[in-house]
């Protein structure tokens, strides 16, 4: 996403780029017609239709194939989506907006297509985030009932990535989304204005979006915490396996089952190795301390490498 598009700070750009696609927005009819696109590429798991130059389209397709492997590993899917998912890549922002995209977005998932445009390197963060919603929609139908703290927080953790030696690593502490979000949630905790975790867990999409400027950073920070705590990242692991990694694993397993309600999935996840319920107050204090000590960079990086 071009950092010149909106005149606000990077964390506002991060928020704006990842808002859900409004159902009543006018969409380009050619999102459903591959014959209208001059560049059509096929990868192992994706088709990519583009008006962008073929070289840039190939770069996005290669990137998303790397991300696909991470989605599969993170969610521990025995049977990932079989049908190729579609990515639509516009050549520039003007064409993207003319196609009916939300004006504050850099990429979106419309329930079928993952749509974006060529721009600065930060666009890769947005494709990875929105691609998580596409992947779960196609490969894990039951997860549609998962609350937004999980769906948006996990999508942010994947969007906040780095590529090293051709491999995709999630949760780098100096990633662009991390550095774009952390100051907001640090300030909220310092002023005691964060939403208690018990309330965060209960919010539906509408309530979450009503406080989006706070809750996107809070959801990201909590999911990052579950993966990486007590460290802030693990440069040797593509997916960090911190102290609460198994809590996240149990939650994913439970929420992915048809008929299991979110509250029951959370109850099944928030236990120790002996099956005893975790003390939520203790967990919340650990998360808050973790957030307040999170290392700050000089500015968010927008380089995907």
PyMOL commands that set and color helices and strands:
alter all, ss='L'
color gray80, all
select helices_A, chain A and resi 10-17+29-32+34-36+54-75+93-98+123-139+141-145+148-159+176-190+197-202+205-210+212-228+245-255+262-269+280-292
alter helices_A, ss='H'
color red, helices_A
select strands_A, chain A and resi 39-42+46-50+85-90+107-109+113-117+161-164+167-170
alter strands_A, ss='S'
color yellow, strands_A
deselect
rebuild
show_as cartoon
